[in-house]
Amino acid sequence: MESIRKRVETAPSNLERFVSEQNIERYRKLLGESKDETQRLTIAKLLADEVAKLRSM
């Protein structure tokens, strides 16, 4: 029973995965729309972080 509880507590939820996928979609859209280089760099960093987060789930 203990190991099942541990897996449930550590496994990413469907909601977390959904939010991460939505963030990635949004960042890609913003990256395509942005003309400001500083803003693009910030968005690219957020996108890379979110992709890494999703891959680690």
N, C-alpha and C positions, 0 to 999 in steps of 0.2 A: 504494500500500500504506500509506503514511504517513497519508493522510486517513481510510482505513478504521479504522486503529488508533486515531486520535484520536476518531472518532465512537463507537467501542466504549467507550473509556475515559471519555468525558464523558456518554454516554447513561445515564439512570437504569436500573438493573436492574429486572427484574420483582420481585425480592425487596424492593428498596427501595420500590417502588410498593405492594406488598402490605402491608408493615409500616406505611407511612403510612396506608393505607386502614383497617387494623385499629386504629391509634391514634385515628383520627377516630371510628370506631365506638365505641370504648371511652370517649373523652372525652364524646361525646354522651350515652352511657348514664350516666356519672358526673354530668354536668351535670343530668340529669333527676332523679337520686336525691339530690343534695346539698341540704341545707337551710341550711348555713353560708354566709353571704354572702362571706366572705373566700375560702373554698374554691371557691365558684362562680366568683368573679372569676379565680382562678388557673387553674381548668379551662377557662374561656372563653378566656383568653389562650393556653393550650396548644393548644386547638382551633383558634383563628384562625391560629396559627403553623403548625400541621400542614396546614391547608387551603391556606395560601399556599405551603407547601413542595410539596405535591402539584400545585398548579396550575403551579408553575414547572418541573416535571419534563417 
